[in-house]
Amino acid sequence: MSLLGRIQVLLPELPPSERRVADLVLNRPVELVSAPISQIALWADVSQPTVIRFCRRLKCAGLTGFKLRLAGDLGAGIPFVHASLAPGDDLGNLIGKVFDHAMAGLTRGRDLLRPAVLAQAVEALDRAGRIECYGLGNSGVTAQDAQMKLFRLGTPTSVCTDSQMQRVAAALLPADAVVLAISNSGRTRPLLEVVALARRSGATVIALTRSKTPLAEAADILLPADVQENPEVYAPMVARLVHLAIIDVLTVALALRKGPEAITRMEAAKASLQATRDPM
């Protein structure tokens, strides 16, 4: 994982003073590469020892080592930050900032998704007698996308985006069912209660959410989606993109595991739509 990606992951765990240093790095990385420690401490409103502690937390020997790794990230062209949107931004700047932030989120999502964990999720879905996709609000839309992709592979798959119906469905799940629970925050209480009901029924729970959240801790398998949202935009747009990308990875991996029959089903589903489209 890149240094900047690691900072994004650690951000929620940092003490307030070190978080100010982290925010400074994420928002002004180019300036930091050449700035002396006194200037960095002044910009972040922290002491110089705090800057050094932050560097060491990231496994760097000191500020010089930190700057070398940061310069390497920047030289590799990693999309690292979504600079703050401002009222005076022209549309060209807006396009660049929004797309850069989306690419940074997708890069972090890719780096955090471990093959071993993906394999566990694929195995659970492959042996499931039933799959249910749960999400609320914006995550409900993502749950609908997951159901649309997974049901084509042959396992009975449903989606539920109403918390009351989720409770009833979870309480009646067979023991061979798998629940895919999707949440950006990982802290939505009604969904947590539904997950507890599903596990009480004997179902396996796969969570697509942030690490170290109540939902992540409650799940049998965690597919992490740790992204930093732009505070000027109130809908979790980047998290949704990362969730959708992980669902695509999960679906393709599951189809490959199931073999030719699953691929044939997906091709048949695609072919069934051709009649609805005007010829090119």
N, C-alpha and C positions, 0 to 999 in steps of 0.2 A: 504494500500500500504506500502511496506517496506520503510525504511529510504533511502536506496540506490536508489530505484526506484523513490522516491520523488525528490532526488537530480537530477536525470537524467531529470525529467520533468521540474524542475526549471532552469536547466542550461542555456537555451537561455535568460532568463529574468534577470540573476544575473549581478550586476555591475562587471567590470573587476577584481577588487581585490578579491571579493568573489568567482568569477568563478575560480580563481587560487586555492583557498582553495577547491572548489568542485572538480576540476580536481585531486588535490592531494588525496582527500578522495577516489575517484573512482579508482585511479590507485595504491594506497598504503594503503588500508584500514586496513590491519593487523598491519602494523607499527604504524598507528595513534592511535590504541586502547591504546598503552602503552606509547606513546610519550608525553612529557610535552608541554604546550602551547608555550613555547619559541622555541622549536624545530619545532613544526608545523608551526609557523609563519616564521621561517627561511627557511624551505623547500618550503613554498608557496610564499616567498618573499613579505610578507604582515606584517602589524602591529598586535600585539596581540589583540587589540580591534576589528580588522576586523574578526579575528577567532571567537570571541564571538558573533559578529553581525551575522555571518553566522550560528552559532549554534541556535541563537534565531529565525532566519528566518525560521528554520525548527521546530519551536515550542518546542525547548529544553530550559530548564532553564539556561543552561550554558554548558561548555565543558564536565563536568562530566556526565550530563544527555545525551549529545550527544554520548559520548563514550559508555554508557550503551546500548543505542539503536543500535549503530553500532555493538557492540559485539553480541547483540541478533541476528542481521541479519546474521553475520558471523557464529554464532553457529547453525543457522537454515539451513545452507548450501545453501543459496540463490546464484545462479550464478549471480554475480554482475558486472563483468567488463571483458572487452576484453583487456587483457594486450597487450601492443604494440608488434607487430611482429618485429623481429630483423633478420638481415641477417644470424646470426649464429644459429638461432633456428633449432633444428632437427625436423624431421617430427612428432615425438611424441608430442613435445611442440606445433607445429603448429595445429595439430588436436585438442588438448585440448583447445587452445585459440579460435579457430574459433567456435567450438561447444559451449563453455561457453558463447561466445558473442551472439550466436543465441538463446540459452536458456534464457539468460538475457532479450533479446529483446522480446521474446514470453511471458515471465513472466510480463513484463511491459505492453505489449499489453493487456493481460488478465486483469490486475488490472485496467486499464483505461477504459475498455469497460463496461459501466453501463447498467444494465438490462432495465432501463426505456428508455434509448436512443435506445437500440437495438429493443425494442418493437415498438417504433415510426417508425424505418426503416422497420421493418417487416410489420407493418400495411400499410405503404405507398406502398410497393411492392405488398402486397396482393390485394389492390384495384386498382392497376395500370392496364390500358388497354394495355400498352406497356412499355417495359423496354429497355433503351439504356445504354450501358457501354462505357465510354470514358476514354482513357488514351493515353499518348504519351511516346515514348521511352520505357524505362524499364517498366513503368506503363502500357503501351499498352499491354504488355505480360500478366500482371495481369488482365487487362480488358477482354482479351480473355478467361482467365480461369473463370472469373465471368460469362461471357455469356454462356460458355459451361455448367456451373452448373445450372444457373437460367432458361435457356430455357426448361429444362426437366420438369419444374413444371407447364407448361401449358400456361404461359403468353408469347405472342410474344416478343422475346428478341433478340436484335442485338448488335453488337460491332463495334466500329469505332475507328481506331488508326491513322487516317490522319486528320490533323487539318482543312484542307479545307473542306473535306467531313463532319467533325463534325459540322462546321458552317452551312452548308446547312441543315443537318439533324436536328440540334437544332432549326433552324428557322421554320421548318415545323412540329414540334412536336404537337400532340394534347394535350389538357389541362389535360387529364387523364394520361399522360406519366410520368414515373419516370426516371431520369438520375442518374446513378451511376458514379460519377466523381472520378477518382483515380489519386493521385499524391503524390510522396514522399516529394517534397519540398513545395507543396501548393502555389507556386509562379510562375508557368509557365503561361506566359501572354496569349498565344493562347487558353489554356484551360479555363482561367478565362473569356475570351471573349465569348467562347462557352457557358459557364455556364450562363452568362448574357443573351445570346440569348435564351437559354432554359427556363429561368425563365420568359422572356418576352412572350414566347409562352404559359405560364401558367403551365409548367411542374414542378414537385417537384424534387429538387436536393438533393441527398445524397452524401456527400463528404467522401471519405476514404483518410485521409491525416493528417498532423500535426496540432495540435491545434494552435490557434492564428495566423494563416496564412491568406492571402487574400482569398484562396479557402475555408477555414474553415468558415470565416466570410460571404462568399457569399452563402453558402449552407443553405438549410432549415433544414437539419439534418446532424450532424457531427459524424462520427465514427472515433475516434482519434487513430492515430498511431504515437506516439511520441517515437522515438527510436534514440539512438546515434550510428552513423555509425563509423566503424573503419577507421581512416584517411589514413591508408596504403592501403586500398582497395577502388577503385574508383567507383565500381558498388554498388548500394544500396542494398546489399544482405539481410541484416537483415530486413530492411523495407519491402522488398518483401515477406519475410517469414511471417511477422506480417500481411501484407495485405492479403495474401492467407489464413491465419488462420482465420481472421475476416470474409472473404468471406465464408469460410466453416461454421462458426457459423451462419452467416446470412442465408445461404441456408438451413441448417438443421432446424433452427427456422421457416423459411418460410414454409418448407415442413410439419412440425408438425402443423402449423396453418391451412394450407390448408386441412389437414386431409388425410383419406385413399386414396382418388383419386390421390393425389400428390405422396404418397408413392408408389402406384401401377405404376405410370408413371416412377418413378425413377428405380423401379425394372425391368420394361419392357426395359428401356434404357440399363441397365446393362446386361440383358439377351440377347439383340440383338448383343452384342459384343462377346458372348461366342463362336459363330461359327468361329470367326477369330483367336481363340487361340488353340494351340496344347494341347491335353489332357495331364494331369499330369501323 
